[in-house]
């Protein structure tokens, strides 16, 4: 089976079974990530059921660690959403990120323009 067909098959299977998977469902919660280098923080929430990383890369080059979870946040706080990329977006990800998604992983708000920039920071 060629690589594209294999990825399509795995993605379709994951997407059709994820709602019944025995994994944490973070929808309806908010997570705080804090950068150890610059002190910046980011609030995230789940747009879909799936797996998210404990540590993400900060735009300063440092690492942001998940430090707290909340049931709600004030409306004025910018919230980033963990989303499941489409099959087409998944095909454009790096090998490591593709595996993450095919295993039920989510990525922060992704669009095609962000893919090149994301590739710089996702593997560390």
N, C-alpha and C positions, 0 to 999 in steps of 0.2 A: 504494500500500500504506500502510495507516495505521501510525502510529509504534509501537504495541504489537506488531503483527504483524512489523514490520521488526526490532525488538529481539529478539523471540522467534526469528526465523529466524537472525539473526546469532549469538545465544547458542547455539542448538542446533548450528550449524555449528562454532563455536569449540570447544564442549565435545566434539564428536565427532572433532575433528582434533588437539586439543592434545597428546595423548600421542605422536603421530608428528611433531610440529613440531620443527624444527631450532633449538631454543632451550635455554638452560641449564636443567638439572634440579637444583635445589638440595635435593631430598629427601635426608635423611641428613646434612645439614650444619646448622650453627648460625651465625647472623650477629649480630655485636655492633653496636648503634647507640648512639652517645653524643651527649648534648645539649651544644651549644656554650654554652648559657646557664646551666643549673643543674648540669651535670655528671652528671645521672641517666643510667643506661644501661638498655638493653633487649636481651634475647637473643631472637632469632626463629628459627623453622625452617619448612620448607615442608611443608604437609599435602597439597599437590597440585603438579603441574608447572605452572609459570606464571612470570610476570614480576612483580618487586617493585621498589618505588622505592629509590633510593639515599639519599634524604632523607625523613624522616617528621616530623610535628609532635609535639612533646613536650607533655605536659599543662601545663607551665609557660608555654607559648606560644613557646618556642624551637624550634630545629630540631635533630633527631637525625640524624646522618650515619652511614652504614654504614662502620665502620672496620676490622673484622677478621672472619674466618670461622674456624670450628673444626669438627673432625670429631666432637667430643663435648663435653659439659659435665657437671659434677657434678649428681647427682640433686636436690640442694637448691636449684638455680637455677630460678627461674620462667622458663618458656619460652613465648613467645607464638607462635601458629601463623598462618602465611599460608594462607588458605583461599580457595576459589572460592565466592563467594556463590551461592545458588540463583537461578533466574530471577526468582522473586518478589522476593527481596531486591535483585537488580540493578535491577529496575524502580523501586525506591524511592530509589536513589542519585542524587546530583547528576549533571548531564550529563557533567562531566569524569570523575568516577569510573566512570560507566556506560561511557564510551568505553574507559577503562583495562581494565575487566573484559571487555568485548566483544573487546578485542584481546589477550586471554590473561592479563590482569593479575589478581593476587590481592590480597586485603585482609586485614588483621589480624582475627582472631576477631570475626566480625560476628554480631549478632543484632538483631532488629527494634528493641529498646529503645535500642540504641546509634546507630541511624541519625541521629536528630536531632542528637545530640552530635557525631557524626562530620562532619556537614555544616558545622559551625562551623570545623573545622580542616583539611579536606581540600583546599580551594582556597587557594593562597597564591602 
